[in-house]
Structures are given as structure tokens and as C-alpha cells.
Amino acid sequence: MSLDYTPLVSLVDECDSFVLTSHTRADCDAIGSQLGMLYALEARGKRCRIVNADAPPAHIRFLDAEGRVEVLGESASVADAHAADAHLILDTSAWGQLGEMADVFRDTPARRLVLDHHQSSDDLGATMLKDPAAEATGRLVLGAIDALGVELTEKMAVPLFTAIATDTGWFRFPSVSPATFTAIARLVAAGVRPAAIFQRLYDRNTAARVRLHGRVMESLRLEVDGRFAVGTATLGDFDQTGADQADTEDVVNRLLSVEGVEVAALFAAMEPGLTKVSLRSRTAVDVRPVAEHFGGGGHAKAAGVRYRGSVDEARAAVLAVVAKQLAAG
């Protein structure tokens, strides 16, 4: 990676207090990056808080054993956030993904810096440190730790390992490079136990999660001559299985595993009139423009959007755009 961390180092040298935030419905890369950065900043003697628009999903809360992730409007207020010298936004560059924290940052008197690996980007009025070639924001935080001259500890390494492992599909996505494993080796040397983390993430599924995944797989439809796999999770599916939004994680990759499928999409109802669309590609087809067409974003192989409309409306609209992408590809 060729990211120049000089603006971040200068910000840390010049500021004493920081608020870190990330996108709503945070995943392991978001939470892991925040925790890794928080512990690094505290090693430099800085006062730090993590403040997000919502709480971490239940299945990844083990990463935050100390309870450092605070929720706006609960343990942290707008005034608390504005009192910081600087705000760090991790793992997103989009206003729409910040939830209620977006208004906090629009009005803040603090200095702002973004550290992110997504290609899509809004003007957040911040110094932007972005590397779309990075496999995870957690990897960028590891680079920041080096730039800050901080010793890598187990407390930093565990969340950063989890960030990188999950955002690479446990090292099976095309974003993985030899440098990925060099970074992972450092994290393991610092005390990470990969088997224990894998077990916490994937071998402790609730019955509700398993049932929801079954519903999604039963909903499978193959479109565009079998090249596009579509799955749905309706509000009824969530109600009847007892699952929540976090339980949809990774199921889109199971749709992508169907023989002959090049692009997969999961349409998950979030509330009446709002659908979360997760897009994946395993060929040269770029799904980021599909997401951007509807106001979302992401990467060439993994992107997403919150579509204002029902699951059926979202499916019809996205199918039309994906069909054009497949025809062009």
C-alpha cells in the first residue's frame, strides 16, 4: 500500500481528544478498525471515545469486551462528540451510511479525517485517507499504528485480525495478496488465535439465524439465464424466524456459490418501504455501478444500497440494471 499517513500523524500530534465513528449496522471491519485505532491512540496518551449511531450487532460484540463502543443518544450526546478536538470516520466515506452521526459531523467544530478502503465517496468536509486497493480498513489501521510509532499489542491485533479476515471472506476474495498474509502473520504473532475467532463468528449460530438462512435459500431465483442469483428476506421471514438484520451476514455469498452464477443479490426488508440490497460478483462484472445507480456504493466485487421501496420493487429495479451489466460484460 502507498497511503501517506502524514495527515493522520500530524492530527494526532496536534490534538488531544478524539471521537471515532463508522457506518450504521457496523460489521467486523468497522468495529475492529475503531477498536484498533482507539487502543493505538490511547497508547499515544490521547483521550478517545467510539460513538456510533447504533450498537454493534450481537454476534460481534465479543470484540468489544470492554464496552468501548457507545451509542449516540444513550451513553454519548451530541455535545460529547462536539467536545472532541478531532473526529475520525472509519470504514465509510458516505453521509448516508453514518445514520444520526451524519448530522453530528456536519455541525462539528472539530477537525475531521476519514480512513477508508471503499471506492465510493462523498465530500464529508474531511481530510481523506483512502486506499481502495486495501482489502479492509483494518489493514489501513495497522498501517496507521506503524506510522504513529505505536507498539502492536494483542488488544489491537484481535479486532484488526477480525476486520481483515471477515472483509476478505476469510482470505478467499480476490483482494487478498501476499501482503495480506504478512499483515496477518504480525497480528497472530501479537497474540491472535484465529481458530478461536472463527469459532466465535461462525460456529455459534443461533437457531433463528440458521432458519433465516434457510428461508433465503428457499427463496432463490435464477435470472438472466442463470447468471444472476437472487434471494430475499421479508419482514415476515424476520418475524417468523426471530432473526434480525445482522443474521443476513454472509448469506449472499452462499447465493453466489451456485454453479453458473456470476452476480448475486440479497434483498432484505429493513422496515416497510426500505430494503437493504447486498450485491456480490465473482467475475469481471462490476457491481459497484449498480449500487451507485441507486445511491449506494462499495467495491467492484461487493457493494450495497438501501433502496427506498419494497423487496419486490427493489428486486425488479436492480434486476434491470444488473441485466445490463451482465450484457455489457
C-alpha positions, -999 to +999 in steps of 0.1 A: +000+000+000+012+035-007-011+055+016+006+086+030-003+088+068+013+122+073-020+140+077-031+115+104+002+116+122+000+155+122-036+153+135-026+130+163+004+152+172-018+183+173-050+170+190-056+156+225-091+141+222-108+121+195-142+107+187-142+077+163-173+066+143-183+043+115-213+033+095-246+021+108-252-016+113-214-020+118-196-051+106-164-065+119-142-042+097-160-012+111-159-022+148-125-039+145-110-008+129-125+015+155-112-006+184-077-010+169-074+028+163-088+036+198-062+015+215-034+029+193-044+065+201-047+057+238-011+043+236-001+078+224-018+093+255-049+106+237-084+107+251-107+087+229-143+076+225-161+055+200-196+068+192-218+052+166-254+057+156-263+022+168-250-007+188-228-034+173-247-065+162-249-091+189-228-117+172-197-094+171-200-078+205-173-102+218-148-079+201-157-051+224-153-069+257-146-036+275-178-020+262-159+009+245-185+013+217-210+040+227-243+048+211-254+083+203-283+094+224-276+067+251-242+069+267-229+097+245-245+130+234-240+154+205-223+177+229-199+149+239-190+144+203-185+181+196-162+184+226-135+164+209-106+180+191-109+157+161-133+131+146-121+100+128-145+084+104-135+048+097-147+023+070-171+046+052-170+078+031-207+082+027-231+106+045-259+081+041-241+054+060-234+074+091-270+075+103-277+101+130-239+106+133-241+124+100-257+155+115-232+154+143-203+157+119-219+183+096-222+206+126-190+198+145-163+224+152-137+196+154-112+186+127-122+156+106-103+128+089-116+097+070-097+064+069-114+041+044-109+015+017-142+019-002-142+033-037-174+053-034-170+086-017-190+117-006-175+151+003-175+148+041-156+180+046-127+160+059-091+150+051-095+118+031-071+089+035-084+063+012-069+032-004-095+012-025-068-014-031-067-023+006-086-055+015-100-039+046-100-007+066-085-028+094-054-032+073-052+006+069-054+010+107-025-014+110-005+009+088-016+038+109-003+021+140+031+017+124+031+054+112+022+065+148+051+046+162+029+025+185+038-010+196+013-035+183-005-052+212-029-082+214-057-057+223-052-040+189-044-072+170-075-092+178-101-067+163-078-059+134-074-096+125-111-100+127-116-069+104-093-082+078-104-119+080-141-111+076-137-084+049-117-109+028-142-137+033-116-154+055-089-149+029-108-162-002-116-129-020-095-115-049-084-086-027-061-109-008-024-106-017+009-117-002+010-085+018-023-096+034-007-127+049+023-107+060+000-084+080-019-114+094+013-130+105+021-099+125-013-100+141-010-136+150+025-130+165+009-103+186-014-129+203-043-135+179-058-171+180-075-174+146-094-206+154-110-190+185-121-160+164-135-182+137-155-202+162-170-171+178-180-158+144-192-189+125-197-218+149-221-202+173-251-195+151-285-191+167-314-212+156-330-180+143-301-173+121-300-208+107-337-207+100-335-173+083-307-186+060-329-215+051-357-191+042-333-171+020-320-202+002-356-214-004-363-180-020-335-185-045-344-173-080-320-175-110-323-147-135-306-137-167-301-173-180-288-184-146-261-158-143-278-137-116-289-153-083-315-135-062-325-142-026-350-124-003-356-119+034-390-104+040-403-088+072-424-119+076-392-140+074-376-120+102-407-121+124-414-158+119-377-169+125-369-145+152-338-134+133-326-098+129-308-078+102-273-089+114-283-125+107-283-119+070-245-115+070-226-137+045-258-154+031-254-135-001-221-154-006-239-187-004-262-175-033-231-166-053-218-202-048-245-216-072-229-231-103-230-207-132-239-176-112-218-145-118-236-120-097-258-125-066-281-102-047-298-104-013-329-082-008-336-079+029-365-059+042-354-035+069-388-018+075-419-011+054-407+007+023-369+002+029-349-027+016-312-035+021-296-048-011-263-067-009-245-073-042-216-097-049-197-106-081-172-134-088-164-124-124-153-093-142-188-078-137-185-047-115-214-044-091-203-010-077-220+010-105-252-010-099-252+001-062-242+037-072-271+039-096-294+037-066-274+059-043-252+032-027-216+022-032-189-002-023-164-023-043-163-039-077-169-073-061-190-063-032-214-034-029-247-024-014-275+001-012-306+009+009-334+010-016-365+031-008-392+006-017-404-029-010-384-060-016-403-067-048-398-032-061-361-033-052-357-067-069-373-055-101-353-023-103-319-039-095-326-068-119-329-044-148-296-027-140-277-060-134-290-074-166-275-045-185-242-050-166-242-087-175-249-080-211-221-055-213-197-078-195 
